Every structure is written in structure tokens, then in C-alpha cells.
Amino acid sequence: MKHHLNYSKEDPNYILLEKIFKIIGSRKSRIIIAFKGVKNTNMMILSIKILFTAFFNTTIEFVVLRA
């Protein structure tokens, strides 16, 4: 079952996705990813964000604009 995402600040799915993106993009997450041996942390974070959008039935443009 896919959750549909309304591009509204009041939508709980939108709020959840914004919080997830904030955590994934944090400095602590970048340090953890780099510690695991990933050379290009920016590409890895973008890839993780794209994977999360699959659960919300949205497009990649949403991630690129939020990156």
C-alpha cells in the first residue's frame, strides 16, 4: 500500500517526509555514512531520499527540490 502525498504543509505524510529528510541530511547522518566508508556522501543521501519517496508515491523532482 502506497501513501499518497499531498503537497500541503498540513498533510501528515508531508510533515513526516520533511522530518525524515531533515534527519537524513543532518551532519550526524553524514558523519555516520562517511564512517561506513562511503566516499560520496551527498550522492548517498540523495539516493536514500529517492528511496524514501517510493513509499509516498511521489516524483524524484520533489527530492531534488528539497535537497
N, C-alpha and C positions, 0 to 999 in steps of 0.2 A: 504494500500500500504506500503510495507516494503522498506526501503532504504538499498541498498547493500553497504557493507563496504569493500573497498579495503585497504589492509594493506600497504599503501603508505603515506608518510608524505605530499604529495601534494594533496591527496584526501580531499575535503572539509568536507565530513562526518566524516573522521578520525580525522581531526582537531577539529571539533565540539565535538565529543565524548571525546577527550582528554581534552578539556576545561571544559566539564561537569564533568568529573572525577576529575579534579583539584578542582573545586568548591565544589563538594560533599565531597572530602577528606580534605577540609581545616579545620583549627582549629575552625573557626567561625561556620561552619556547625556542627562539633562535639559538640560544646557548645549548640547550638540550639537543637540538638537531645537529649542531656543529660537533658536539661531543660524541655523537654516534657515528661520525665520520663522513657526513655529507659535506661535499665541497661547496656546492652552490645552494646555500640556504634559501635564498629568495625564490629560486625555481621550485624547491621542495615545498615551501609554504604556499606558493601559488597552486601547485599540484594538489595539495591537501584541501585547499579551499574549493577547487574544482570538484574534487570527490565529494565534499560535503553538499555541494549544490545538487548532486544527483538525488539526494533524499528529499529535496524540496521542489523538484520538478521545475527548475528554472534554467536560464541560459548562462553560458560562460561570460557573456558581456557583464552580467551582474557582478561577477567576481573581479573582472578586470577593472571595472569602475571603482570597486571598493578596495582594490589592492594598494 
